[in-house]
Amino acid sequence: MKFEGKTVIVTGAGSGIGRAVSIYLAKEGAKVGLFDLNYEGACETAKEIVSTGGVSMPQKVDITNKDMVFKATEAIVKEYGPLNHWVNCAGYSKIIPFLEHTEEIWDRTLDINLKGTFFCCQAAVTYMDKEGGTIVNFSSQSGKKGTNSYAAYCASKFGIIGLTQSVAVEFAPRIRCNCICPSVVRTPMWDKQLHDYANKKGIADEAVMPRFISNTPLARLCEYEDVTNLVSFLLGKESSYMTGQALNLTGGACMY
Ligand SMILES: NC(=O)c1ccc[n+]([C@@H]2O[C@H](COP(=O)([O-])OP(=O)(O)OC[C@H]3O[C@@H](n4cnc5c(N)ncnc54)[C@H](O)[C@@H]3O)[C@@H](O)[C@H]2O)c1
């Protein structure tokens, strides 16, 4: 198994991409710390991991609270040993026209996506094994190009690319840090905002995903397996000459 005996923390482990990544890593032998503000969600993920014989520990963590992030990290390290890998999936998004962005939406988006990822990277480099380790952050294709009605989200995801590069430079060669920029993955995050997107475009809810597909050269949405394949590559030795990168996972929809 590729991650046999490794200690990994995944944030946003209670839903969507974070859940898929956690289950994948546990299947590959990792001991996984499952961080999420939604503790019930993290426990559901743990249940699924246990049912396949894997090892994991759910923790209720608000990643915008540095103290909570560090305490939960200490608990995982105490139980499983020094960290080998960390994957930052926790995130928040809201589709809303630029002039309707309130200060609350701006702060919430930047706090969760950027400040939260920053605190988690601080904990990761603090508790990582002396031999080194790897971090994967989640940006987005909205971290590469401005998107209509997504100002706060885009700003946070552009910021994650800068944060990733800074961590990569400061902690090389011991720790590598890269990020992934996916297009649309059909997760609970998308289900929550599908209707707002349809409204914005003046189309039916059912027309949203076909529209994304028709704008994608590889003519399909991004699947969980596409994401776990890339996470696996970036955490593992196959990518040992890569750090500070922001890799598109967009079926060709974004090519820079
Ligand atoms: N789904 C997509 O199409 C897509 C595309 C590009 C990038 N992304 C990014 O991938 C990541 C995962 O997205 P997803 O679609 O799986 O979302 P999701 O909403 O399904 O899961 C996000 C998880 O983050 C958790 N979370 C939110 N705020 C938190 C906080 N303060 N502390 C701890 N946990 C918190 C939520 O409880 C939830 O379990 C996000 O960073 C998102 O921006 C998603």
The ligand as an SDF file (V2000), in Angstrom:
LIG
                    3D

 44 48  0  0  0  0  0  0  0  0999 V2000
  -16.3060   21.1070   -5.7520 N   0  0  0  0  0  0  0  0  0  0  0  0
  -15.7120   21.8230   -6.6620 C   0  0  0  0  0  0  0  0  0  0  0  0
  -16.1870   21.9470   -7.8100 O   0  0  0  0  0  0  0  0  0  0  0  0
  -14.4070   22.5100   -6.3710 C   0  0  0  0  0  0  0  0  0  0  0  0
  -13.7030   23.1030   -7.4270 C   0  0  0  0  0  0  0  0  0  0  0  0
  -12.5110   23.7500   -7.1690 C   0  0  0  0  0  0  0  0  0  0  0  0
  -12.0030   23.7930   -5.8890 C   0  0  0  0  0  0  0  0  0  0  0  0
  -12.7060   23.2170   -4.8710 N   0  0  0  0  0  0  0  0  0  0  0  0
  -12.1390   23.3070   -3.5210 C   0  0  0  0  0  0  0  0  0  0  0  0
  -12.0110   22.0130   -2.9890 O   0  0  0  0  0  0  0  0  0  0  0  0
  -12.1800   22.0560   -1.5630 C   0  0  0  0  0  0  0  0  0  0  0  0
  -13.2490   21.0410   -1.1470 C   0  0  0  0  0  0  0  0  0  0  0  0
  -14.4930   21.4390   -1.7190 O   0  0  0  0  0  0  0  0  0  0  0  0
  -15.8070   20.5320   -1.6980 P   0  0  0  0  0  0  0  0  0  0  0  0
  -16.5030   20.8040   -2.9640 O   0  0  0  0  0  0  0  0  0  0  0  0
  -15.4570   19.1630   -1.3050 O   0  0  0  0  0  0  0  0  0  0  0  0
  -16.6450   21.2810   -0.5340 O   0  0  0  0  0  0  0  0  0  0  0  0
  -17.6580   20.7020    0.5750 P   0  0  0  0  0  0  0  0  0  0  0  0
  -18.5280   21.8800    0.9440 O   0  0  0  0  0  0  0  0  0  0  0  0
  -18.3200   19.4620    0.1210 O   0  0  0  0  0  0  0  0  0  0  0  0
  -16.6810   20.3710    1.7820 O   0  0  0  0  0  0  0  0  0  0  0  0
  -16.0100   21.4000    2.4600 C   0  0  0  0  0  0  0  0  0  0  0  0
  -15.8210   20.9670    3.9020 C   0  0  0  0  0  0  0  0  0  0  0  0
  -15.0990   22.0320    4.5790 O   0  0  0  0  0  0  0  0  0  0  0  0
  -15.6400   22.1140    5.8900 C   0  0  0  0  0  0  0  0  0  0  0  0
  -15.3840   23.4390    6.4750 N   0  0  0  0  0  0  0  0  0  0  0  0
  -15.9180   24.6280    6.1140 C   0  0  0  0  0  0  0  0  0  0  0  0
  -15.4940   25.5900    6.9340 N   0  0  0  0  0  0  0  0  0  0  0  0
  -14.6590   25.0150    7.8320 C   0  0  0  0  0  0  0  0  0  0  0  0
  -13.9090   25.4930    8.9380 C   0  0  0  0  0  0  0  0  0  0  0  0
  -13.9250   26.7910    9.3000 N   0  0  0  0  0  0  0  0  0  0  0  0
  -13.1430   24.6120    9.6240 N   0  0  0  0  0  0  0  0  0  0  0  0
  -13.1230   23.2960    9.2730 C   0  0  0  0  0  0  0  0  0  0  0  0
  -13.8200   22.7940    8.2470 N   0  0  0  0  0  0  0  0  0  0  0  0
  -14.5850   23.6280    7.5410 C   0  0  0  0  0  0  0  0  0  0  0  0
  -17.1390   21.8900    5.6980 C   0  0  0  0  0  0  0  0  0  0  0  0
  -17.7810   21.5560    6.9210 O   0  0  0  0  0  0  0  0  0  0  0  0
  -17.1530   20.7720    4.6710 C   0  0  0  0  0  0  0  0  0  0  0  0
  -17.1760   19.5060    5.3030 O   0  0  0  0  0  0  0  0  0  0  0  0
  -12.5450   23.4990   -1.2240 C   0  0  0  0  0  0  0  0  0  0  0  0
  -11.3880   24.1940   -0.8280 O   0  0  0  0  0  0  0  0  0  0  0  0
  -13.0510   24.0550   -2.5350 C   0  0  0  0  0  0  0  0  0  0  0  0
  -12.9080   25.4520   -2.6250 O   0  0  0  0  0  0  0  0  0  0  0  0
  -13.8990   22.5770   -5.0750 C   0  0  0  0  0  0  0  0  0  0  0  0
  1  2  1  0
  2  3  2  0
  2  4  1  0
  4  5  1  0
  4 44  2  0
  5  6  2  0
  6  7  1  0
  7  8  2  0
  8  9  1  0
  8 44  1  0
  9 10  1  0
  9 42  1  0
 10 11  1  0
 11 12  1  0
 11 40  1  0
 12 13  1  0
 13 14  1  0
 14 15  2  0
 14 16  1  0
 14 17  1  0
 17 18  1  0
 18 19  2  0
 18 20  1  0
 18 21  1  0
 21 22  1  0
 22 23  1  0
 23 24  1  0
 23 38  1  0
 24 25  1  0
 25 26  1  0
 25 36  1  0
 26 27  1  0
 26 35  1  0
 27 28  2  0
 28 29  1  0
 29 30  1  0
 29 35  2  0
 30 31  1  0
 30 32  2  0
 32 33  1  0
 33 34  2  0
 34 35  1  0
 36 37  1  0
 36 38  1  0
 38 39  1  0
 40 41  1  0
 40 42  1  0
 42 43  1  0
M  CHG  2   8   1  16  -1
M  END
$$$$
